[in-house]
């Protein structure tokens, strides 16, 4: 959470803040042919979202890939810090191809500080450590350092190779935050904008209308968006061992270290959850693997974009989605699966 000195501006970005299939081995359906859905689960999800005052995209994908229960699952919405999972995948994929060394060191200086989660202490970090900090701590400096070597367009192209064409990475976290607040550095600015300069600029009196317009444009933008359906497909590819078994295990371990997220908040304490949360303004997004008593995971993605002027409690709703999935997948009896 980032708040100016007078409490006028609050910026919350992923985890604890913002904190932002071709050849997949997973069954794919024709675009025009809807997947079978577990109607009981669909009904439970619909009940959670029945009076939601905004947009949403929800997808539930079991490990066997035979069914997907979705509500507007193909609708692209802002990913916020959930976009760090595709970035991590693209980083490990590039390392797998020999395009970079996952253990190479990258220097971080005080000038790299970004508003939001962090700041990362100056020093030298391996790409592997930066990937861990990016996913497990949702660190924005670590994310932007990774994006220096695996640029946004490369991440988007990597998702396209997997057939996940809704998943877009377009901006660094720094630029995403600037766009959300409608902030542009002064032409006279030399070097990076410090967190203090940024806060001073966005908390000036008389610019509330500018900020409101910027946030409206941010939420309408296709940049850094993706669908819940493609997020659950990506999680299942990682579970299946892509881009490599070692890389997949690293990504999932990072997600587990991030905490149980909103989807795991209402689950029994012994339920294993690997989650990545994103939040910025009225956006709440999350992608997670929830491990059922059988040991098999179910991939869940829930993305809600609400009205910041209403008290619709998106975090509680996402937690209820996680509980509905866990209860139903353990008790419902979808075709081909015993109760």
Beta strands, then each sheet from edge to edge (+ up, - down):
strand 1: 2-3
strand 2: 10-11
strand 3: 55-62
strand 4: 68-71
strand 5: 77-78
strand 6: 105-108
strand 7: 123-126
strand 8: 225-226
strand 9: 273-280
strand 10: 283-291
strand 11: 297-305
sheet 1: 1+ 2-
sheet 2: 4+ 3- 11+ 10- 9+
sheet 3: 5+ 8-
sheet 4: 6+ 7-
end
